């Protein structure tokens, strides 16, 4: 099965120059599929995921940035470990937005990212003591010369002298400002004086959502082997192509090429493949609430938790049934037609379509708990208790798991799931 679709992708790019007007980097900017050249950002996490997906997996970072580095804005959730910064430390510069609340988790996360090899840049910087710890980690500080003015700009530079940071002048709009920034010691320059952001466009070949979900099922299963993951990836030509292009790109920095999905999976490992699959899945859902994906992930983990409590050996089958149980809603197709195309055993198929068999009974219990109908079901007290415990642990696991967390931007009206969390104590 390979349900390929092509959609338009757009990515903004503004160059960053050195003192001799040499091109050193690009800032990559989110652009939606409208005709506007400005960003229309509703969710910062989704915007960052889209930029990463378009640059690293769709267009390819070599095509987008060449030999230059790529600056990308990252919200707090990526900095404090809630969502993974999946790859590209050889090429990506992590920009810390000025509205990020600096706390211990963010500082610890930045240290870890710097130790992995990422360069850290502080965007639209204005000094206050709360930034001291970040300045010990950062390599680059961006100052908005248009907003600050000459006098305040000199004051900010004086604050920064004790720190080993490279100064980047952004929003330079004329020759006079350019010359002033040269005299003040700036090393990097960005603004309309040099170049306005240009828009890169292309057609995105969409990996099938069912293939992505199957890959997630494999990488999230403790018992799966690398061959199982490779089999899941190989079932979709688009996903296979994206993975191979990424592993052979300059973002990875390999000295020799990888020519098979199996070798790519072994080289990248479960965590990296999981990050790629989650990014692709997140940005593929354009007309569905992300809560659907969150629910599928929680169902999968809850079913697996129950399977372990019942001492079942086929944990992956239970996980897979929960994960794929919302494919009909995601793909707007009947569940029967979908599972007929998936290489699943009959037990898992019957569980998903009709909630039959032991796996189906498990899935039914999980769904009953979601809808708060479990207390009306004809179940023993210990079954209800196990289901509650399994579901609450699943919520905690999905919220905390790095590979899954990229799928879970904060939603204001999360509905039934949030009500469950408040109604029952999930320790």
N, C-alpha and C positions, 0 to 999 in steps of 0.2 A: 504493500500500500504506500502511495506517495502522493498525498493530496496537496500539490504545489500550487501556490497562488502568488501573483506578483503585485506588489503595492509600491507606491512612491515613497522613497525615503529622502529626507532633507537633513543637512548638517551645515551649520554655520562655522566659518573658519576665519580668524583674523591673525595676521602674522605678527611676530615679535622679533625685533631686530636688536643687534649689538651696536656698539659705539661706532663701528665702521660701516654701518648699514648692511651688515651681513645678516641673512635670515638664520635665526637660531631656533625658533619654535613657532607653534601656532596655538592660539586659544581656540578650543573646540566649543561651539555654542549650540544649545538646543534650538531647533526650529521645527514647528509642526508642519503639517502638510498643506497649510493654507498658502496663499500667495504673498503673505506678509514677510518682510525681511527681519522683523523683530520677533523675540521670543514670546510665546503665549503660554507661560508656565503655570499650570494649575497645581501640580504635585512635583516638588523638587526631587523626590526619590525616583519617580518615573522619568523625569527629564534626564537625570544623570544616567539611569539605566538605558535610556534611548540613545544618548550620546555614546556611551560605551559600546552598545550593541552595533550601532551604525558604523562607528569608527573601527572597532576591533574585529567584528564578525561579519558585517555586511560589506562595506566598502574595502576594508582592510587598512590597517594603520600605515602600511607602506605607501598606499595610494593617497591617503589623506595627508600625511605629514612628511613622507620621504625620510630623509635622514634627520629631520628636526624632531624635537620633543613636542609633546602635546599637553597643554594645560587644560584640565577639566575641573569644573566646579563640583564640590562634593558637600552635600548637607551633613549635618551632625551624625545621622544614623549610620553613615559609612565610616565616620571617623572614630566612633566609640565602640565599634564592633558589632552593632546590631545587624548591619548589612555588610557583606564582604566586598572588599576591593579586590576583584578576582585575579587580575593579571596585568602585565604590562609595566612592571617596575623599571624596565630598561628604557621606556619611552614616556610614561605618563608622569606629569607633574600634578600633584594633588593640591588644588586650590581650596583653602579654608575660607568660607564666606564670612563676611564681616558680622552677620547676624547670628553666627553660631555661639551658643552659650558655652563658655569654657569651664569645664568641670574636670574632676579627676579622671573620669572615664574617657573624655576626649583627649586629655593630655597623655594618658596611658596608651590610647589607640594610636596617636600620632607618633609616639616613641616606637611602637611596634612597626608601624608602616615605614618609618625612616630606617629602622634596622633591616627591613626587607629590601631596601634600596630605592624606595620612592623619594623624590624630591618634594619638599613641602613648601608651598607658597601661601602667604597670608594676603588675602584680597581686600582691596579698598581699605587699607590699614590706617587707623588712627590710634596713637599710643594711649594705653591706660595700663595700670599695673597688673590687671588680670591677664594680660597677654605675655607677661614676662616668661612664664614657663614655655609657651609656644615659641617665643623668640629664641629660646635655647635649642629648639628642634628644627626650626624653619631654615631653609636655605635661601629663600627669596621673599622679599616684601614688596608688594605692589602699592604704590601711592597714587591716588587720583589727583593729578596736578591741576585739573580743571576745577575741582571742588575745593581744594585746599588754598590755592593762591600762594604767592611767592613767600610771604613772611611765615605762614603756617607750615609751608613745605620745609623751610629751613629748620623750624622748630622740631618737626617730626624727624628729620634727618639727625639732629642732635640727640634726640632720644634713642635713636637706633645705633649710634656710634659704638656703644659697648658690645654690640652683638655682631657675630660673623655672618652677616646676611648680605646678599646681593640686592641692590635696589632696582626696581622696575618702575619706570614712569608710564602710567597709563592715562589715556585720554589726552594725549598730546595732539593739539589741533593746528599749530602753526609753527613757522620757523623760529620765531622769537622764543617760544616755550621750549622748543627742541634745544636751542642753544643754551638756555638757562639750565636745563636738566643735564646737559653735558658738563657745564661748569660746576654743577653741584655734585657731580660724581656718579650719576646714574650709569649703570652698565647695560640695562635692557630698556627697550622703548616700544610702546604700543599706542596706536591712536589713529585718527582720521588723517593726520598729517602724512602718515606713511601709507596707510591703506585702510579702506573700510572693510568690514567683514564681507566675505563673498559666500554664496550658498552653493554647496555641492549637492547635486541631485543624482538619483539613480533609481533603478528598479530593485526592489527587495524580493528575492525569492524566499517565500515563507516556508520554513520547515513545518510539517504537520504538527498540530498540537497534540494529537494522540501519540506520535513518535516521541515528542518531548516528554510527555507524561510517563511513557514507558521507560525512557532513559532515566528520569527521576526515580521511578520505582526501583530500577536496578542499582543506582548509585546510593540510594538511601537504605538499601537492604544490607545488613551486616554480613549475610552469608553469600552474597553475590560475588562472583569472580570477575576478573577483568574481561574474560571472554563473554560473560553475560551482558556486560555493559556494551562491549563492542557489537554484539548481536543486535542490541536495541538501537544503537546509533546507526548501524549499517542498513536498517530497514527503511531509512529515509535518505535519499540521495542528497537532498539539500543540506540536511544536518551534517552528513558525512563531509560534504564539500566545505562547509563553514569551519568544521573542526580541523580539517587538514590544512586549510588556508591559514587558520590562526596559528597552529603549531609550527608552521614553516615561516611565519612572519618575523619581522625584526622585533616585535613585542616580546617574543620568546628569546631571540638571540641565539638560536641553535647554529652550530657550525656545519651540520650536514642535514639533508632533507629527510623528512618522514613521509613514506609513500603508501602507508596503509592505515586504516582506522585502528586496527589492533595495536600497532606500534604507537599511534598517537595517544590511545587510551592509557597504555602502560606508562608512557612518558609523562603525561599530564597528571594522572592519578584521579581518584574518585572526587576529591574536593574540587579540583579545577573543572572537571567535566560537569559536576553538579552546578557550579557557578555559571558555566556557559549555558547549560540547559535552562536554568532558572531565568537568566537574563533574556534568553530568546523567548521563553514562554511568556514572561511578563510583558514584553513589548509586542507580542503577537495578539494579545487580547485587546482589541480596539473598541469593541462594542459590547463587552460583557463586564459586569462588576468584578473587581479583583477578589471580592469576598467569595465568589464561587471557587476560585483556585485555593484560597485559604481553607475553605470548608473541605475541599477534596483532600488537602494535605493533612488536616486534622483527622478526618475520617480514616485515612490510611494509617496514621500512627496509632489511633485508638484501636483499630482492628488488629494491628500487630501486637499492641499491648495486651489485648484480650487473648490473642492466640498464645502468647507467652504465659499468661496467667493460667490458661487451660492446658499448658504443657504440650502444645502442638509443635511439631517439628517444621512444618511448612509455613514459617512466618511470612515469607515473601508473598505467598499466594494471598494471604489475608491483607497484607499491605497493598498489593496490586488491586485487589477488589475495591478497597476503600478509595484508592487514588483515582481509579477509572470510573467510579460510580456516578460522576457528574458529567461525563463526556457528552451525554445527550444535550444537556443545557449549554455546554461550552460550544458544541459544534452545530447545534440546531438540527439534529438528526435523531432518528429513533435509535434507542440503545441496541436493539436487535441487529440493525444494519451495521452499526459501528463494530460491535464485538465480532461479527462474522468476518471482518477484515483483519482482526488482530490475532496473532498466533498465541492464543490463550488455551489452556486445557478446559475441558468441558465443565469441571467443577467451578472454576473461576467464572466462566461465562454464565452458568446458571445462577451463580451468586449475584452477579451484576444485573442480569436481566430480570430474574424472577425472585431473588433473595432466597433461593433454595439451597439445601445442603447445609453442612456445618459452617462453611464460610458465609453462606447467605444468611444463616441465623445470626451470626456475629454482626454482619453488616446491618441487619434489621434492628438489632439492639442499639447499635450506635446511632442510627437514624432516629429511632424512637427517643433516645436521650436528647438529640438535637431539638426535636419538636416537643419535648417535655411530655411525651406520651408513655414513657417507660413505666411510670407508676400505675398506669392503667393496664399494662400488659400482664399476662399470666406468668410471672417469673418469681423465682425464689428470691428472698431478701439478699442472699449472698451474691446472686447474679446481678441484681441491681447495683449493689455496692461495688462489685468488680467493674461494672460498666462505667459508673460514675468516676471511679478512681482512674480507669484507663483513659477516659475522655479528658479528664482534667490534666493528667500527665501529658496527654497528646497536645493540648493547648499550650502548655508550658514548653514542650519540646519544639513545637513549630515556631513559637515566638522567639525562642532562644537560638535555634539552630541556624548557623551562618548560611548554609546552603539554601535553606528554605526562606530565610528571613528577607532576602531581596524581593520576594514576591509580596511582601506584606506592608505596603505603605499604610500609614495611619488613616483610617476612615472615620469620619465624624459620626456616621450613623451605621454602625456595624450590625445593629439589629439583634437577632436571636442569640448569636454567639456571645455577644457582650452581656446579654441578660442572663445567660447560663452562668457566665463567670461571676456575676454579682449575686446570683441566687444560691449558688452552691460554693462552699469553701473548697478551693483546690489547693491543698497544701503541697 
